[in-house]
Each structure stands twice: as structure tokens, then as C-alpha cells.
Amino acid sequence: MHTQHDVIVVGGSFAGLSAAMQLARARRNVLVIDTGLPRNRFASHAHGFFGQDGKPPEIIREAASQLAAYPTVQWVKGEAVTAQRTDKAFSVALSDGRIESASRLILATGVRDELPVIPGLQERWGMTALHCPYCHGYEVRDRRLGVLGNHPLSAYQALLIPDWGPTTYFTQGTFEPDAGQLAHLAARNVRIERSPVVELLGQAPHLEALRLADGRVVAIDALFVAPRTHINSTLAEQLGCAFDDAPLGPVIRVDDLKQTTVEGVYAAGDVSNKMTNATFASAAGVAAGVGAHHSLVPELAQHK
């Protein structure tokens, strides 16, 4: 099956749905392709998102339902595996063999998190092993908090966390603070542990303590970790889009309206944002949707 659309949006989470909404309201024919595996599926509630604070992840399903009310929107549950330019359009093949085409593409596939290989970490991810204090810090306030050193910016994160509770920074014997950072951490009353964390303890998803390589056990109620990120899809690479290095992983290079270095291809959300949360993703999706729409209006496109 081969169908022509104005825009194909690959990814149906905060960025993808926000982009599709702008295009739907502009009465453009939009196809959303989504695997149904959003990055935040491990968290029980969304926090810090304007108007949605404390709501469960059903907000995505609610948004999808609202989008489905627009007559020019179609939805496919599946994985887009290849993409290529064909004359003036783009062709996208799904894993089930279906082929769709559109004048514009918006890549909002999201990223996957690569966690340190430590027993007990994965099963607590999004609950008591956390990545973002602005998303989850308030819910673990005044508890015993830890920061796992697995990244050059981990010491910087450890400086933030005391605003939510007493903090211990676990350097893992690798990400040692420099003299200036040590002074700042001391001023923030951050405790430093240099023996590596080798196991998370307690009845998951709850966290009671961390076992260290030297045999000691340190009581901790929540652990902040900055995971490495990897873009979920190779579509941008297939299309020849340029990438930039970000602190936690590569991102697709975009302009102010989220167009990539390939004309007609836009990217939004965690795939192109160096700072990531639901609000940033949604805002980027709005920009991508507006940018794609402008490019479809010849009189606007020629003044870019």
C-alpha cells in the first residue's frame, strides 16, 4: 500500500503529537507512525508539565484521542524502518512492509537510555532510580538522595540535588570532582563516596541502600543517574541529516523551526533537544509542526 500525505510524523509521544496537532489544525493530511513505546513509560506519573502535573502517562493517550478527532489525521502503530527521498516526496517503509509517502517528514522518534550495568538499577528506573530532579525531585524530597557518577557532568548534578534533600555523590572511582567542584560540593554539604556502587538493595522498585565495592552499605532512598542516550531510529542517518554532540549523546542538528540539514525533514523532541523533558519536547514539536506547515505554503517557503 502506498499513500501520499502532506506530512508523516514518526513518533507519537510529546513531540510527535504536538507537531501533528499543529498540522491537523492547519487541515493538512498527517500520518503519525508510532511504536507505542515512549521514553517515559517507566514513570508512573508526569511532573512539571504545565497543566498536567501529577497525572499518569495516560496524558499521551488523551492527547492521541484529541488528535484523532481531526479528520485529516491517520494513525499507524508500527515501526518506520527506512526512509528515502523520491523526487519531491519522501518514502517511508514500515517493518510490516507497508510503504507511505509524504511531502515532509518530522522525526520525533525519541531516544533510549543506556544505564550503567549495576544490579538492581534497571528495575528501579523511573521510580527510585531517576534522571531528572525537575521531573522527580519533589516526590523524593527530604529523603536520603544519591547521585551516581557516570558522566563528566555528574558532579554538577550533585550540586543541584541538595535543594531536594541530603545528598551523597558516588564518584564510582572515575568521575572525581576537581578542586573547585569539591569546594562547591562541600559548601552544599554533599557527602563524597569514592568506593564504586556495585548493587542497589531493597524490594524493587523501592530502594533502601547501595552496596559499595569495599563491602559497606550506604542507606539511600533515591538515586539520580544521567544515562547515555541513543536515538531510537536510524532514519535521520539514512536521510543524510547532520548530528551534533550533546552532553549525554548525539542529537539531530536543527534550525529554529526544527528543520534538519536535509530540506523537508524536521526533527523534534529528545532526538534534537540537548535539554530533555516533556515540556521541551512538546514545545519543539509545536515548532516542527509550524515549520513543516510553513514550508508547504510556497509563498511562505520562498521567504525562509
Protein Blocks (a to p, Z undefined) as FASTA:
>chain_A
ZZddfbdcedjbfklmmmmmmmmmnopacddddehiafklmpmbdehiahigoiafklmm
mmmmmmmmpmkbccdddddfbdcdehjbccdddfkopacddfbdcdfebpaddddddehk
lmmgoilmcfblklmmmmmgoiacddddfbfklmmmmmmmmmnoccdddeklmaccdfkl
mmmmmmnopacdfbdcfbdcdjdfbdfbdcdfkopacddfbdcdddddddfbfklmmnop
acdddfkbccddddfkopafbehiacedjklpmbdcfklmmmmmmmmmmmmmmmmmmklm
mmZZ
